[in-house]
Amino acid sequence: MAAKNKERNPMEVITALAKRRGFVMPTSEIYGGIGSSYDYGPLGIEMKRKIADLWWKEMVRKHENIVGIDSSIIYHPRTWEASGHVDGFVDSMVDCKKCKSRFKAEDLVEHVKKAKGLNELPLTPDGENLDPDNPGYAQLPCPKCGNRDTLTEPRNFNLMFKTHVGPLEEAADKVFLRPETAQGIYVDYPQVQTVSRLRPPFGIAQIGKAFRNEITPGNFIFRTREFEQMEMQYFVKPGDEDEAMEYWKEERLGFWRDVIGIQGDNLRLREHGPTELAHYAKAAWDIEYKFHFGFSEIEGVHNRTDYDLKRHAEFSGREKDLQYFDDQTRERYLPYIVETSAGLNRGMLATLLDAYCEDEVDGQTRVVLKLDPKVAPTTAAIFPLTKKDGLPEIARKIYDDLKLDFNVFYDQQGNIGRRYRRQDEAGTPFCFTVDHQTLEDNTVTIRDRDTLDQPERPKIDALPGILAEKLRN
Ligand code: GAP
């Protein structure tokens, strides 16, 4: 029944649905918007919060040895010198002098190969092979306008957003908006470890905004300049990091598949090659979702060794404070760190794309988001069949009794078929309808979004228990 939408570009389809139904829309649109910045509407914020809450539950509540924090966005600027971001968090960009397009240098060779349908270079004017590690960018044709000799040589560009604290720009300290939430955890770790009396292995988790002045943002909310991360830093005794990597790779893949409900076939784990590794990582695995443009990362699991703590120890001069002292073995050491770093917005995009279906019902195309009930913005919609005979009063009472514990929605406008369709498109898994039989036996119908069945007529007072059961992990 569920014929997935294949013909049109899935990203365009989901972007249009997201805007139409108030999941995600371009920001400040009355002024024409600003590139790659989005606002989350009434349905979007509910869904995003649910994913974040499920992550928190999975990491902090499920694991006794993981605690949460919420650090500020602006840290002491030395943090970013120590972390390596001031020197190392750079992308290399290439501009076309003719059409003014901008590209990431690393993407350029791929762009050109794809555009020309070539698997092998040569692309130089004299037909010689290009070395992909040193491609002589200026000689490549611009992938946008096709002109040659119009591309600049690559220029390095730091991705951190800079601003200043204090009223006078000249006299003020230059600071950065954090490009990852991880560093807030590292600099707070000694205090958090002490107050929580944690012993390795232990984790510190946080969810928060991160900012990157991306050269090529795009693909809706896949890559934006402002986004949210859900990160957990796991502190282990040196030597225990490989075991921790194995554990967290599987746990995190399982989260997206079993908790969030993304189809397992559309997810995979992929190890980074040596040239892909970030400056802080010794080993890294991506959890990738099968987007229509190819498998791409939604979360990374990284072995960061003691790189970050060592650097903070050096730059702050507080080496002893950053070491862990084991009072049983009398050992003192800098813990190694295994990081799990997920994109909340990107994960939500994958979840929406994965849930999108079109099927035929009564000769008409039905658009439905087959979201897991745990992440659906509305868990149940409550309808009176008609506006007469006291049905709205009963339906409203059901709504009032459920609304503080569950995301429920009341609607009495229009014909019942249209009301069901609107909820299908919003991903609402259950609709409760109050009809004339309700007047006789206090039962309602439950319509299942995916099967369209109405298998049972539960009593009204059983509804909270039914919803709680559907939302259980
Ligand atoms: N602390 C490690 C770290 O930040 P990362 O691979 O750069 O690692 C982790 O980012 C996750 O953050 C990615 O898997 C992705 O989901 C998300 N992310 C990174 N840059 C993003 C962007 N510009 N827009 C949206 N999400 C982004």
Residues whose N, C-alpha, C, O or C-beta is under 5 A from the ligand:
A	BS01	GAP	P179 E180 A182 R212 E214 I221 F222 R223 T224 F227 E297 I298 E299 G300 S341 A342 G343 R346
